[in-house]
Each structure stands twice: as structure tokens, then as C-alpha cells.
Amino acid sequence: MESLELDQLSQPIRVELDAKFAAREVGYVKSREVIRSSANAIRSLHRGQWETADELVTLAGSTLREVQSVLTDHPDVLHTGFVHDAAKEYAEAAVCTALFRGRPLPSPASLEINPIAFLHGLGEAVGELRRRMLDRLRDSEVLIAEQCLGEMDQIVDLLAELDYPDGMTAGLRRTADVSRALVERSRADLTSTLVQERLRAELSDRTRDSG
């Protein structure tokens, strides 16, 4: 039987796959670093540690660009789930930083990420806005709480307008649905607090008048 010389065929394939695997491993580890930095940035925002949050968002962005650079020659890996997740978490941290600090929102282009990952990060920022709203209510900062709810409303409205097939948007519709539910719960929480405050104020006025 004539030899098929498979070794000669497999050698360049092996070289290519080894390079892809090595790049994937680096990209995966770096992507986890992006997610960790982004999560820590959001945690710092809730604590009012503004400078730390800025530094961590910057770190997350530079690390994500490293991931993109490592995987440039391997687009099939670059567009896989773990890179999308890292970009989404980075977008969430960048959006929350802007909203919490009253800055203009970043764009996908300014963050150098895919628009779909950006939209998912924008949607997940709604959950952090809800947390900020509740924190502000506990501190009787009603105006800031109302502002948070307004921002949540605007994000959900945008996501609702982008009615494209899930295959194009990586399941953005589900993110939009979850965000909408959070907005409605937050609206109920804010309304309940405002009503209670109004009743408490009226009761205080009556007590003062009767005295």
C-alpha cells in the first residue's frame, strides 16, 4: 500500500493549532483579568472610591486590548464566548463609571469593543443602577435615586428599540427583559418610599399643629 505521508500533512496543521491553542490560553487568562478588574471597579464605585474605580476601568481596557492583540490572527477564537464576556463586563464598568460620576457615556468605538458586547454591558448596568438607587434611598438622597431610575428607563427604552434576531445580538432580548423587570421593581420601591416619606411628613405636621 502506498504511504499517504500523513506526517507531512499533519505537521503544518499541528503548528497552526499549537499557535492557536497558545494564543487561546493567553487570551482566556487575560479575559479573566478583565472581568476581575471590571468587577472590582464597580465595587469601588459603590464605595465612592472614584480614583480606584477609574484606575481599574483603565486597567480592564488595556488588558482587553492585549487579548484582542493576542487573538488578532485567530478571529475564530477572538469572537468566542470568553472574549465577549470580558468585553461585556468592561463595558458595564465603563458605563457605570460614567453614570455614577455624571460623565458622558462611552461609545463602543471609544472602548474599542464590539457593539453587541457594549449593549449587553449597558443592559447589565441597570442592575448596578438599581443598587445605587436603593443605597441613595437609604441615605434619603431622593433626587439621586430618581435620577438613577430615569437612567435605567432610558437604557431599557434603547434596548427595546433594538429588536433584532437573537442570533445577531447574542440574546440581547433576554438582557432587555431582565433589565425591564428591574426597572419596574425599582419604580415600585421608589414610589413606596416617596409615599411613606409624604405620610411621615404629613403626620409630623399634624403632630406639630396639635401641639
Buried (B, 14 or more C-beta within 10 A) or exposed (E): EEEEEEEEEEEEEEEEEEEBEEBBEBBBEBBBBBBBBBBBBBBBBBEEBEEBBBBBBBBBBEBBBBBBEBBEEBEEBBEBEBBBBBBBBBBBBBBBBBBBEEEEBBEBEEBEBBEBBBBBBBBBBBBBBBBBBBBBBEEEBBEBBBBBBEBBBEBBEEBEEBEEEEEEBBEBBEBBBBBBEBBEEBBEBBEEBBEEEEEEEEEEEEEEEEE
